[in-house]
Amino acid sequence: MNSVTPKIRFTNVYKSFGTKKVLQGINLDVMPQESVVIIGGSGTGKSVLIKSVLGIVKPDSGTIEIEGRDVSKLSHHEREQQLKKFGMLFQGGALFDSMKIWQNIAFGLIQGAGMDKKEAKTIALEKLKQVGLTADVAELYPSELSGGMQKRVALARAIATKPDVIFFDEPTTGLDPIMADVINELIVKCVKDLGATALTITHDMHSVRKIADKVAMLFEGKILWQGTVAELDTCDNDYVQKFVSGMSTAVKVA
Amino acid sequence: MKFSPALDGALHAVINRFFVQAFLQSIGRNFLNFLEAIGRFAMFAILALSHCVRAPFYLKNMGRLMIDFGYYSLPVVGLTAAFTGMVLALQSYSGFSRFSAEGAIAGVVALSVTRELGPVLAGLMVAGRVGAAIAAELGTMRVTEQIDALSTLSTNPYKYLIVPRLIAATVTMPLLVVIADIIGIFGGFIIGVYHLNFNAGAYLKNTLDILTFTDVFSGLVKAAAFGFIIALLGCYNGFNSKGGAQGVGNATTYAVVSASMLILMSNFFITALFFGV
């Protein structure tokens, strides 16, 4: 029996939007410093799952525990403190378009941690360098950057506060294969450097193989299958095999 | 095809019942949706107000928004007030001269501008300019997940986005209306003195004699209420927009239309409160 408390534990999590049932009993453990990737078709509720941990979406029933504590039972202050340990890379970057790049990266440090502006800017520039961007980008606005550069900035913002847990929502969507690989490498490096726990959702099997310690397949609102990347290739579930091979008929990978 | 009279009657009864039922269901559904919308809006307003009195306060944001809402609205509000005062003087002259009551023109212009036209027209202009901008900005932030990003960066969106807008609009509108009142009365003065050949001193004396504190104060209370309405509806519609560009467009339309309607409705109640008999 595993005595380590999971960093995140989903137990029978249900969520519907009107008549549309999105999550129908999610059970999943994410262990400390583990990188878990959730795969699944479009509209299966992958983003909803992450947003429910962050408190952006409230589950209808079930429990979500962070380090063994049910998030629904936390006080407002405790929840705010908990959110400070999280970082999130949004699918579209979600950079604040009215702010300069360095202000975007330093936002969590200034507003959340109450850090001095000058110190926060220094850290923002360090993080920019860490994601492979030069300091001259710092004074630009998000609209002046390419999609790949925006993703890097969003990654820099997500790791700026040195979070314990980082969430990645389709980090490589809309990027060319080379840029996607660069982002994957950066994610692996940043997560390793921080010693953080990572929860990623993606369709991109190349990302899965690069990022994941554990993979979970979401289908019809439930975790259909979970295992390591190596087990993914030998799994005998038809739907998982279809998804992995990208073919409408199952092809088992030897 | 022809049916027997009994079958024909039964068919009619079934069809009538079906349509009546569908009609009543439609009314019921719309009424419930309306109540739900009112409830959602009330919850949003209560939550926003509760955050207005709790730290942290983003004063820098508030200051920037006050300049944006107030200073940059001055040209449109000033022009509207000036021409309103001028038209009012011309119309009053055209009407009052029939009763040889031209002497009342200065008072009519002053009372109309300070009590009604200043705050209401400034409110409608600001609803178009500021209400639309708030809804479009927050709507875009919502559909591009920037509002969600705020939450993940330990920043409460209500405190960071909603509260500064509510306070900025509520504080700025009375200041704008004071200026609109002065410009509106001055517009009437220009027409009165330079077009209708009134004596400048007499016109000003008439204006100052008729104006009371309540006339000006009631206009400023209205202005503050209208500012709050404009910001609240802009924030509500923008904050809850969905569905991409079309959703943001709809949010902007709803923000301006609903704020304009609410301004006119609340104007009646505030007027009744001050001057109702």
Interface residues (C-beta under 8 A of the other chain):
Chain A: K51 L54 G55 I56 E80 L83 K84 F86 G87 M88 F90 Q91 G92 A94 L95 F96 D97 F107 G108 Q111 G112 A113 R157 T161 F167
Chain B: T140 M141 T144 E145 Q146 D148 A149 S151 T152 L153 S154 T155 Y160
